[in-house]
Amino acid sequence: MTGLFITGTDTGVGKTFVACGLAALLSAKGKKVGVMKPVETGCQLKDGQLQPGDALRLRRFSRSKIPLDVLCPYRFASPVAPAVAAEMAGVRIEKEQIRAYYQQIAGQHDITLVEGAGGLLVPLADRYTFADLCRDLDVPLVLVVGSKLGAINHTLLTLGCAGTMGLPVRGYMLNQLTPTLDVAARTNRHALAQATDVPCLGSLPFSPLSGEDADDRVALIALMNREVDVRRLLE
């Protein structure tokens, strides 16, 4: 296996948190881990450059030396869908360029984690979506599920879309979004197990880990090692 595509049921469900955790965990297990965030929107301007916060976290947690322009070739200030942000900036996102950079990264690493933006059907250019990109990269999906009210519908819709497009799905991971569990968060795992044969790779509790220092990396590795079915993830 050369890659995994990390997508989510929605924006703000913890894709970067999960991707960073997997990158750190796999790196700690001796894998040479590459990472890629093809497009990041909502970037902050610093020293005249747009800083992709998610991409920088991915690189830090994977301990990869990938140049930022390869790891995250498209960066935009507007916090909107990539195709919209690109149009506002007068830029066209080139899918061939993304694929070429992915092949460059994958050729130098044991496994490469690619993080999307928003959900599977978010457009990158015209009607070309992250689902199309996943198909073109030929890598299986890992779906991050924000465990909240509505998660069952969002999860099944995403899995249904993946099935229709013939995208392989390695499994899904539940991520608790708030410190306290409501009824939906307490019951989502059981309900999804009843609703789909796609395996649950883990259920992450709410975590305040920010990923800003080495202690957070150690704690995140411990958390992921405890909660994630790594064997099934890599099979």
C-alpha positions as CSV (number, residue, x, y, z in Angstrom):
1,M,0.0,0.0,0.0
2,T,1.3,3.4,-0.9
3,G,-1.4,5.8,0.2
4,L,-4.6,6.6,2.1
5,F,-7.0,9.5,1.4
6,I,-8.4,11.1,4.5
7,T,-11.8,12.6,4.0
8,G,-14.6,13.7,6.3
9,T,-18.4,13.7,6.7
10,D,-18.2,17.5,6.8
11,T,-15.8,20.3,7.5
12,G,-14.6,20.7,11.1
13,V,-14.9,17.0,12.0
14,G,-11.2,16.5,12.8
15,K,-9.6,15.4,9.5
16,T,-6.3,17.1,10.3
17,F,-6.3,15.9,13.9
18,V,-6.8,12.3,12.7
19,A,-4.3,12.6,9.8
20,C,-1.7,14.1,12.1
21,G,-2.3,11.3,14.6
22,L,-2.0,8.6,11.9
23,A,1.2,10.2,10.5
24,A,2.8,10.3,14.0
25,L,1.7,6.8,14.9
26,L,2.9,5.2,11.6
27,S,6.1,7.2,11.8
28,A,6.6,5.9,15.4
29,K,6.1,2.3,14.1
30,G,9.0,2.7,11.7
31,K,7.1,3.8,8.5
32,K,8.5,6.5,6.3
33,V,5.4,8.7,6.1
34,G,4.6,11.2,3.4
35,V,1.8,13.7,3.7
36,M,-0.1,15.9,1.3
37,K,-2.8,18.6,1.6
38,P,-3.4,19.4,-2.1
39,V,-5.5,22.5,-1.4
40,E,-5.9,24.5,1.8
41,T,-8.2,27.5,2.1
42,G,-8.6,29.9,4.9
43,C,-4.8,30.4,5.1
44,Q,-3.4,33.3,7.2
45,L,-1.0,35.8,5.7
46,K,2.4,35.9,7.4
47,D,5.5,37.6,6.2
48,G,3.9,38.1,2.8
49,Q,3.1,34.4,2.4
50,L,0.0,32.4,2.9
51,Q,0.6,29.9,5.7
52,P,-1.3,26.6,5.4
53,G,-1.7,25.7,9.0
54,D,-3.1,22.2,8.4
55,A,-0.4,21.3,6.0
56,L,2.3,22.6,8.3
57,R,0.9,20.4,11.1
58,L,0.9,17.4,8.9
59,R,4.5,17.9,7.9
60,R,5.5,18.4,11.5
61,F,3.8,15.3,12.8
62,S,5.0,13.1,10.0
63,R,8.5,14.4,10.4
64,S,8.7,14.6,6.6
65,K,11.0,16.9,4.7
66,I,8.7,17.5,1.8
67,P,8.9,21.1,0.4
68,L,5.8,23.0,1.3
69,D,5.1,23.9,-2.4
70,V,4.9,20.1,-3.1
71,L,3.0,19.2,0.1
72,C,0.4,21.9,-0.4
73,P,0.7,23.4,-3.9
74,Y,-2.5,25.4,-3.7
75,R,-3.2,27.9,-0.9
76,F,-5.9,30.5,-0.6
77,A,-7.0,33.1,1.9
78,S,-10.7,32.8,1.5
79,P,-12.3,30.1,3.8
80,V,-14.5,28.6,1.1
81,A,-14.5,25.5,-1.2
82,P,-11.3,25.2,-3.2
83,A,-12.9,25.7,-6.6
84,V,-14.6,28.9,-5.3
85,A,-11.4,30.2,-3.6
86,A,-9.4,29.5,-6.7
87,E,-11.9,31.4,-8.9
88,M,-11.8,34.4,-6.5
89,A,-8.0,34.4,-6.6
90,G,-7.9,34.1,-10.4
91,V,-6.1,30.7,-10.2
92,R,-7.0,27.4,-11.8
93,I,-6.3,24.2,-9.8
94,E,-4.6,21.7,-12.1
95,K,-5.4,18.2,-11.2
96,E,-2.5,16.9,-13.3
97,Q,-0.1,18.9,-11.1
98,I,-1.6,17.5,-7.9
99,R,-1.3,13.9,-9.2
100,A,2.4,14.6,-10.2
101,Y,3.2,15.9,-6.8
102,Y,1.5,12.9,-5.2
103,Q,3.5,10.5,-7.2
104,Q,6.7,12.4,-6.3
105,I,5.8,12.2,-2.5
106,A,4.7,8.6,-2.7
107,G,7.8,7.5,-4.5
108,Q,9.9,8.7,-1.5
109,H,7.8,7.2,1.3
110,D,6.4,3.9,2.5
111,I,2.9,5.4,2.9
112,T,1.5,8.8,2.0
113,L,-1.5,10.4,3.7
114,V,-3.5,12.8,1.6
115,E,-6.0,15.0,3.4
116,G,-8.9,16.5,1.5
117,A,-10.9,19.7,2.4
118,G,-14.4,19.4,3.6
119,G,-16.2,16.4,2.3
120,L,-15.8,14.0,-0.6
121,L,-17.8,16.0,-3.1
122,V,-16.2,19.4,-2.5
123,P,-15.1,20.7,-5.9
124,L,-11.5,21.5,-6.8
125,A,-12.2,22.8,-10.3
126,D,-15.5,22.9,-12.2
127,R,-17.1,19.6,-11.5
128,Y,-13.9,17.8,-10.5
129,T,-14.2,16.8,-6.8
130,F,-12.1,15.3,-4.1
131,A,-13.9,12.0,-4.9
132,D,-12.5,12.3,-8.5
133,L,-9.1,13.0,-7.2
134,C,-9.2,10.0,-4.9
135,R,-10.2,7.8,-7.8
136,D,-7.4,9.2,-10.0
137,L,-4.8,8.7,-7.2
138,D,-6.1,5.1,-6.8
139,V,-5.8,5.1,-3.0
140,P,-8.4,3.9,-0.4
141,L,-10.4,6.2,1.7
142,V,-10.4,6.7,5.5
143,L,-13.6,8.5,6.5
144,V,-13.5,10.8,9.6
145,V,-16.9,11.0,11.2
146,G,-17.7,13.9,13.5
147,S,-19.7,12.1,16.2
148,K,-22.7,14.3,16.6
149,L,-26.4,14.4,15.7
150,G,-26.6,13.8,11.9
151,A,-23.5,11.7,11.7
152,I,-25.3,8.5,10.7
153,N,-26.9,10.2,7.6
154,H,-23.7,12.0,6.7
155,T,-21.6,8.8,7.0
156,L,-24.0,6.7,5.0
157,L,-24.3,9.4,2.3
158,T,-20.5,9.6,2.0
159,L,-20.1,5.8,1.9
160,G,-22.9,5.6,-0.7
161,C,-21.1,8.1,-2.9
162,A,-17.8,6.2,-2.6
163,G,-19.6,3.0,-3.5
164,T,-21.3,4.5,-6.5
165,M,-17.9,5.8,-7.8
166,G,-16.1,2.5,-7.0
167,L,-13.8,4.1,-4.5
168,P,-12.3,1.6,-2.0
169,V,-13.0,2.5,1.6
170,R,-10.6,1.2,4.3
171,G,-13.0,2.2,7.1
172,Y,-14.3,5.1,9.1
173,M,-13.1,6.7,12.4
174,L,-15.5,8.3,14.8
175,N,-14.2,11.5,16.4
176,Q,-15.8,13.0,19.5
177,L,-16.1,16.8,18.9
178,T,-17.1,18.0,22.4
179,P,-15.9,17.2,26.0
180,T,-19.4,15.9,26.9
181,L,-21.2,13.1,25.3
182,D,-24.8,13.7,24.2
183,V,-27.2,10.8,23.3
184,A,-26.1,10.9,19.6
185,A,-22.4,10.6,20.4
186,R,-23.0,7.8,22.8
187,T,-25.0,5.8,20.2
188,N,-23.4,6.6,16.9
189,R,-20.9,3.7,16.9
190,H,-23.5,1.1,17.6
191,A,-26.0,2.6,15.1
192,L,-23.4,2.7,12.3
193,A,-22.3,-0.8,13.0
194,Q,-25.9,-1.9,12.4
195,A,-26.2,0.3,9.2
196,T,-23.1,-0.6,7.3
197,D,-20.5,-3.4,6.8
198,V,-17.7,-0.9,6.4
199,P,-15.5,-1.4,9.4
200,C,-15.0,1.1,12.2
201,L,-11.2,1.7,12.6
202,G,-11.5,3.4,15.9
203,S,-13.5,5.8,18.1
204,L,-11.5,8.8,19.3
205,P,-12.5,10.5,22.5
206,F,-12.5,14.3,22.7
207,S,-8.9,15.5,23.0
208,P,-7.5,19.0,23.7
209,L,-4.1,18.1,22.0
210,S,-3.0,21.0,19.9
211,G,0.0,19.5,18.3
212,E,2.2,22.5,19.1
213,D,5.1,20.7,20.8
214,A,6.8,17.3,21.2
215,D,4.8,16.4,24.3
216,D,1.6,16.6,22.3
217,R,3.1,14.4,19.6
218,V,3.9,11.7,22.2
219,A,0.5,12.0,23.8
220,L,-1.2,11.8,20.4
221,I,0.8,8.7,19.4
222,A,-0.3,7.0,22.7
223,L,-3.9,8.0,22.0
224,M,-3.9,6.7,18.4
225,N,-2.1,3.5,19.4
226,R,-4.7,2.8,22.0
227,E,-7.8,3.6,19.9
228,V,-7.0,2.8,16.3
229,D,-7.1,-0.6,14.7
230,V,-3.8,-0.2,12.9
231,R,-3.8,-3.8,11.5
232,R,-7.0,-3.2,9.7
233,L,-5.9,0.3,8.6
234,L,-2.9,-1.1,6.9
235,E,-4.2,-4.5,5.6
